[in-house]
Amino acid sequence: MSNFRWNYRCVMFLFSLLDILIILVFSPAKSKAELPKTDASTVQIEVNQAPEAVINQTVENSNAPLSAKKARNNLTERVTPVSQLLEVAPPTNKKATNNVAGQVTSVSQLSDVKPTDWAFQALQSLVERYGVITGYTDGTFKGNHPLTRYEFAAGLNAALNRLNELIATSTTDLVKREDLDTIKKLQEQFSPELAQLRGRLDTLEVRSAKLESTQFSTTTQLVGRAQIVLGSVLAGNNVVTKTPVPHNPTLQGLTSLRLNTSFNGKDSLGITLAGGSIQSLGQTRAGLFGTYEGRSADNASITFPLNTITLGGVRYRFLPYPNTQVNIYALSDGASEIGLSGPINPYFESSSATGANGISRFSRRSLVYNYGDSGAGIAILQGLGKQVQLGLAYSAPNGNNPTANNGFFKGRYLALGQLIYYSSDRNFRVAATYVNTYSPPNTIGFSGTNFGPADGSNLINSTVAGAGTLGNLYGLQTFYQVNPKLAIDAWVSYAAHRYLGHGDGEGMDWAVGLAFPDLFKKGALGGVLVGMEPKMISLSKNVDLGAGAGQADKDTSLHIEAFYQYKIGDNIEITPGLIWITAPNSDSSNPDSLFAWVRTLFRF
């Protein structure tokens, strides 16, 4: 049979069924039936999800692209994941929010239904008296929307259930024989659809019971991510030896497993294990290029042997008040994992839950977020109304080390304060960040350095041997969603270093990025970024960081990056990209470096 059209004639038809019974005394209860989707996948959505209270996805949420989340018709009301509280994802594409919503209680909630519509009274009765009509999440009814037999069967089933309730509670015979015959004929005509609908619900119950009996934990969800990277240097020299870098393609991998646990539905314990073989192309005066410039974001740990499973993060998050989020971490996965940097660079930023978009470390965040290294600490995100958020954090990269010049309070530390402003529609965001950081003499952190952003030139990541180093960092970041297909992010950062007992230095970086959601294909993402990686722009005459007393970086090096993230279903992404560095190590005597990166990401 050809499809019905869900219009006011269908409303009148259901209304005529329900109005067979004229109930004089009682008030009808609401029906919980909702119109399912037209395919069988709808009934499988909820049983395939772990308990909502333990889902922890930052972009995965909080940092996912505009169209990366498909609209779904849920059979049950969903709970906001804990990790999304006080975190902001890219603006939602409002054109794609025509999902079936819950039962409305008044016809006035349906914005496209007017009292002048010829079927208004019938619809009003179905909504307010009988509770068998649902609207859409955008607050509309869509009276001319096409209706399949399955959708009509679901509506008929709700009406029949309501009739049964009325009959069961009635003390008088209010139903005529011919009306019962009509209902019986309708039941017979739609018996295949009604049977299939009930069969789906029975299957749901069986599968839900099976999942509950076999799940490894009632409070914990396991989130996995695996990356396979094909990369090759196409041009460039080692900036220390001045010799060409070999152009040997490599195939490498990285895997991380994250356990997300909630104990009361308003908290989240995250534990991350990771290991792999993806090597950094360079470090300060070491590695393939002899500099951190162009460092990819997919590297395995620098301080542990390759293919070694290491603990990458232990963080407990809870909400003491509705607008206050507290993070206590024995080991942090980074600024984005805490929720400090992701909101103002959502299309390039990485996430412990969702993986990464940008190819390089530099494209994801400015230098103000990179000095802290991984370590223990506490961070508080405080909402100040609906459009302002205050972030405070204290981290100690060597907080687990009890030896001299280490520990949580007497060793290397980073204290951060940040204020973010959001426009009412979240399309515009701007953040001002201040960081005070200190590193005792000869202290080494997880990134293999004792001070600096572990990104950019060798001088910005160097210190004076035997001297402690103090830094005051200032950053201004902004994000603007021009339209659903284009977003712009930009930042500028300034670093004031003091090499205690020797003198001062000044560092700086900046970048402008363009993101193109749904480029060529829904769910895809294109990105282009141009900027200057962190460099030393001035140095006191008595300070020698390896280039001579008073010698800062003499030239400007540009970082140019492009990538295209192509989605293959919901769980696989392929991201080819290029990173081009001009005047590597901020030295124009070094030839440009260029390398290609093809990352395949699997989520499970």
N, C-alpha and C positions, 0 to 999 in steps of 0.2 A: 504494500500500500504506500502511496506517496506520502511525503511528510505533511503533517498538519502545519499550520502557521499559528504561533502563539499570539493570538490577538484577542480582542474583546469578545469575539464570538465564543472562544473557549472559556473565557471567564463566565459568560452568561450560561454556558452549558453546565459548568461545575456548580454555579450558583443555583441553577434550577434543581440539580440533584440534592444539594444540601437543604434547600428551602422546601423540600418535600415535607420535612418535619417542622412544625411550628412549635418551638419550645417556649413555654410560657413562664417557667419558674427558674430554671437553673442557668448558670453562666458557663459557656463552653470553655474547656481548657485548650491550650495551644497544642497543635500538632508539631512534632519534631521532625517531620519528613521534609527533606529538601530535594530539589531536582538534581539528579546526578548528571555527570557528563555522558556523552553519547557513546563512549567506548568503555571497554572493560577495565582500563587502567585506573579509572577513578577509585574504584573500590579497593585497589591495592596500595594506594598512596599511604594511608595512615598506618597500616600494619607493617609497612616497610621502614617506618621511622622509629628511632629510639625515643624514650621518653623526652618530651620537649624540654623539660627542665634541665636536662644535662647536655643539650646541644650547645656547642660553643663555636660559632662561626663568625669571624670578624668582618667583613666584607662580603667573610663568606656572606657573609654577610655584610658585615659592616663595610667591607671594602670591595665588593663585587661590582662589575660594570653594570650599566643601566639595564641591559636586556639579558644579563646572565641568569636571572631568576625567572623561570617560566611561571605564568599565572596558573594556579591550580584550583580546582573545585574541591574543597575539603568536605568530608562528611561530618567532621566534628570541629568544634571551635579550637583553634590553635593557641598555644601559649607563647609569648615572646621569649626567645632564647635569652639566657642570662647574659651571654657575652655581647648581645646587641644593646643592652641597657647602657645609656650614656655614650654610645658609640654611634656614629652617623655614616651611613653608606652613601654612594652617589644617589642623586635624586631619582625617584621612581618615574618611569615612563607612564604618565597618567593615561595615555591612550590605550594601554594594554591592561587595564584593571577592570575588565568586565566579568569578574568572577561571580558565581552565585554566592550570595551572602546568607546570613541567618534569617530566621523568621522575623518579619517586621510586625510591629504591634499596632501601627496606625497607617492608613493610606496616605496620610500627609508626609510620611517618610519617603514616599516614592515621588521624586521630583518631576518626573515626566507624566504624572497622572493628574489631570485637572478636573475640578468639579463640573466643567462643561462637557466632559467626555460622555458619550451616550451610555457607556457601560460603567460609569463611575459608581453608582449605588451598588451594583452587583459586586464589583471589585471591593468596595468598602466593606460589604458584608462578609465576603470570603476572608478578608484580612482580619477584621476586627471582631467578627462574631465567631468565625470558625477556625481561624488560624491555619489555613492550608495553602497560603501563597507566600513565596519568598521573593525578595528583591535581589538586586545585584550590588556588589560592593561599592559601586559608584553612586548608589542611592536612586537607581532607576528601575523601572519595571519592564521596559522594552516591549510594549504591547504588540508590535509588529515583528518581533523576533521569530525566526523559524523554530518550529517545535517538532521534534522527532517522536516516533511512537513510544520510545523508551521514556522520554520526558513526560509525555502525556500519561503513560502508564503509572509513572511515579506520582503525578498529580492526582490521578484517579485513585490510586492506592491510598493516598492521604485522605481524600474525600470519603472513601469507603470506610476507612478506620474511624473517621469522625462520625459517620452514620451509625456504625456499630456502637460507639460510645453513647450516642443519643438514644438509640433503641434500648441499650442495656439500662440506662438510667430513667427511661420513661415509664410511667405507670399506666398510660393509656395507649390504645391502639391508634396512633396518629398516621400510620403509613397505609396508603391505599394499595390494593392488590396490583393494579396496573403499574403503579410506580415501582413496586418491588420487582415486577416482571421486567421493567425497563432496566433496572439496575442489574438484574441477573443476566440479561442479554449483553450488557456492557462488560460484565465480568467474563462471560464466555468469549466475547469478541477479543478482549485484550488478555485472555488467560495466558498465552505464551509469554507476553511481556511481563505480566505480573509474576508469573512463575520464575522467570529469569531474574527479575529484581529480587525476589525473596531468596532465590538460590545464591545470588551474589552476597546477600547479607549473611546467609548461613555459612558460606565459604569464608567470609570475613571473620566470623566468630571462631571457626575452626582454626584458621591460620593465626589469629590473635592468641588463642589458647596455646597453640604449638610454640609460638615465639616466646610467650611468657615462660613456658616450661623449659625451654632450651637456652635462653639468653644467659650469658656468663655473669651478668650483674644486672640488678634492678635499678642501679643508680649511675652506672658508668657506660659511656659510649666510646667506642674505639674509632678514631678517624685516621686513615692512612693516606700517605702521599708518596708516590714514587716518580722519579725523574730520570729520563735517559737523555743524555746530551751528546750531540755530535758537534764538535767544534774544530776550528782550524785557524791558525794565524795566516793571514794573507799578505801582510807586509809589516816591517818594523824591525828595530834594533834593540838590543839590551842597552839601557841608558848608562850603565856602569862600564861594561866592557866595550861598548860601541860596536859590537859585532852583530850581524844579522841573526834574527831569531829563526829557528827551523820552522818550516811550513808543513808540519806533520799533523794530519787530521787525527783526532782522538774520539773515542766513544767511551763515555763515562756515565756513572749513575749515582743517584743519591736517594735514600729512602728515609722517611720519618714516620713515626707512629705516635699518635697523641691520644691520651686517655683523658676524657672529660667527665668529671663526676660532679653531681649535685646532691646535697644532703637534705635540702629543704625547699628546693625549687627556686630559691633566690640567691644561690651562691654557686660557685664553680671552682673546682680543683682541676687544674690542667697540668699534666705531666707529659713531657716530650722526650722521645728517644730518637736518635738520628745517627746515620752513618753512611759513608759513601766514598767514591773514588774521584770526585770532581776536584781537580787541583786548581789553586789560584794561579793565574798567569803571572803574577808578580807580587812582591812585597817590598818593603823599604830596603833598597840596595840588595835585593835577593830575588830569586825566582826567574822566570823566563824573561820578563821585560825589565826587572830590576827596579820596579816602581809599582805602587798601588794603583796608578792611573789606569782606568779601564777595567778595574777589577769586576769580575762577574758576581752576580748575587747568589749564584747556585753553588758556591764552593762548599766542600766539606770542611770540617774544623781544621784550622791551621795548626793548632797546638797539639793535636792528637794524630796518631798514625792513620793513614787512609784505611777505609773499610773496617773501622772500629766503631762499634756502637757506643755512643756517648749520651749522657744525660744532657739534653739541650735546654730544658726549662722545667721549673717547678713553681707554680703560681697558684695562689688561692685568692679568689675574688668574691666579695660579698657586698651587700647593700644594707648598711645600717639604717639609712633613711632612703626614701624613694628617689631623691635626686643626688645621692652620694654613693659613689662606687669606690671601694677600697681594694687595692691589690697588694698582697704581701707575697714576695717571691724570694725563695732561696736561690733561684737562678732564673734570670729573665731571658726571654727569647729576643728581646729588643724593644725599641720604643713603640713599634706598631703593635706588638703583642699586648702591651699595657694599654694602648689606645691613645697615645700621644701624637703620633705623626700621621696615621692613616687617614683621618678625616679631611686633611688638607692636601692630600695627594693620592686619592683613592684608586685611580686607574693605573698608577705606576707602582704603588706601594705593595709590599709583600705582606703575607699573613701566615701565621703558624697553622691556620686551619685551611685556608684556600690556596696556598701556594702563591706564586709571584706572577707579575705581569712584566715589569721592566726587566731587561736583560742584565743591567749593571747595578751595582750597589749605589752608585752616585745618582742614578735616575730615580731612586726611590725616596731618598730623604736628604736634607741638607746637613751640613757639618755639625749643627747644634745638637743633633740627635745621635751622633756617632762617637763622641768622645767617651761615653760611659762604659762601653764594652759590656759583655755579659757579666752578671754578678747578682748579688743579693740586694734587696732593698724594699722600699714601700712606695706606692704611688696612690694618690687620691684624685679622683675626678669629681668635681663638684659642679652641678648644674646651677646656674644663677638665672633663674627664669627659663624660658623656652629657647632663647637665642644666644645665650652666653654660657661658656663652660670654662671653669678654672681647673688647671691641672698642676699638681705639685708632686715631685718625685725626689727621692734620695736613693742613690745606688752606690754600692761599694763593690767594684769589680773583683777585688781580692778579699771580700768579706768573710770567706770561709777559711782564710789562712791566719793562724794565730801567731805567726812569727813577727819580729820587729818590722815596723813600717808597713804593716798589713792589718788585717782585721776589719771589722765593720765601721769603726769610728776613727781609728788611728792610721788607716792606710789610704789608698787611692779612693777618691769619692767623686760623685757628681750630684749636685743639687740643682733641680730644674723647676722653673715656674713658667707657666704658659696660660695665655688667655686666648680663647677662640670665640669669634663672633660668627653666627650663622644668620643668613637672611631667613625670613619666615618660611620660604619654600625650600630652603636648604640648597638653593642653586648657587649661592655666593657664600664663601667662607674666607676668613682672614685670621691668622694666628700670629701673635707676638710671643717670642720665646726668649727667656734668659737662662743661662746655665753658668754656674760657678763650679769649677773642677780643679782638683789638685792631685798630683802624683808624686810620691816620695822618690828619692833617688833610686835609680836602677830597678824599679818595680816593673814586672812584666805581667800583662793581662792575657785574657783568652785570645785576643787578636794577634798576639805576638809582639805588641808594642807596649811601652809604658806611658805613652801620652800621644794625643792626636786622634784624628778621625779614622785612621786605618783606611784612608781614601785620599787620592790626590798626590801631590809631589812628595819627594823624599824629605825636603826641608820641613814641611808642615807636620811631618810625623817624627821629627827628630828632637832630641833634647841634649842638654849639656851633661856630659858624664859626671856623675857624683853630685848633681844638683837637683833639688826638687823643682817641680814646674807647676805654676799656677795659671789657670785660664779663666777668662771671662768671655762668654760667647753670647752673641745677640743675633736673633734671626727674625725675619719677617716672611711669612708664607701666605699665599693666597690661592684660591681655587674658584673658578667660575664655570658653571654649566651653561654654555651659550644656548644650546638647544639639545634635544635628545641625541643628536648625532655628533656633537662637538663640545669639548670641554678644554679649558685652559688652566694650567697651574704654573706657578712661578714662585721663586724664592730668592732672597739675598741674605747672606750670613757674614758676620764679622767676628773674628777671634782675636782677643788681646792676650798674648802669652807673656808670662814673666818667668824668666829663668833665674831662680833665686840666687842672689849674690853675683849675677853676671850682667843682666840687662833684659831688654824687652823685644818682642817681635809681634808683628801683626799679620793675620791671615784672613783670607776671604774666599767665598765661592758664590756662584749664582747660577740659575738655570731657568729656562722657559720650556714648558712641555705642552704638546697638543695631543689630545686623546680623541679617537674617532670610534665610539661605540657602534656596533652593528655594521661595521664597514664591510661591504660586499655581501654579508650574510648575517642574519639575525644571531646574536650571541657572540659574534666575532669582535675583535678589538684591535685597532691600529694605534700606534703611538710613535711620536717623533719628539726628541728632546735635544736642545742645544744649550750648553752651559760651560762654565769654567769650573773645573774641579778645584778643591781646596789647594791654595798655594800661599807661600809666604811672600807678602808684598813689601814688608820692611823689617829691618833687623838692627838692633843696637850694634855699634861698632866693636864692642867687646865680646860679642857673642859669635861663636863659631859652631855651626850646626853641620859642618862637613864640607861646605863650599868655600870656606875662608871667613875670617873675622868680618862681621858686618855684611856678609853677602847673602842677600835674599834671592828669591827666584827672579831671574832677569827677564823672562819672556812670558807671554800669555799662551796657555795651552787650552784649546777648545775640545770639548767632549761632544760628539755628534752621534746620536743613537736613533735607530729606527727598528721597530718590531711589528709583527702582525700575528696576533693570537687567533688561531682558527679552532673552533670547537667541533669536536666529533662526539655528539651526544653530550650528556651532562657530566661525564666523568673523565673525558679525555680531551686534552688540548695540545695542539702543536704550535710552537711559537718560533719561527725563524727570525733572526735579528742580526744587525750589524752594529759594531762599535768602532768609530773612527776617532782617533786622538791625534790632534795636530800639535806639533812641538812637544812631544812627550817629556815629562818631568819639567815642564815649563822652560824648555831649552830649545830654541829654534834650530840649533845645530843637529838635533836628533831628527831623523826622518819620521814622517807620520807613521803611525801604527794602525793596522786594520785587521779585525778578525771577525769571523762569522760564527754564529751560535744557533743551533737548532735544538730547542728543548721540547721534549714530549713529556707531558705531565699526566699522570694517572691518579685519580682519587678513588678511594675505596673505604 
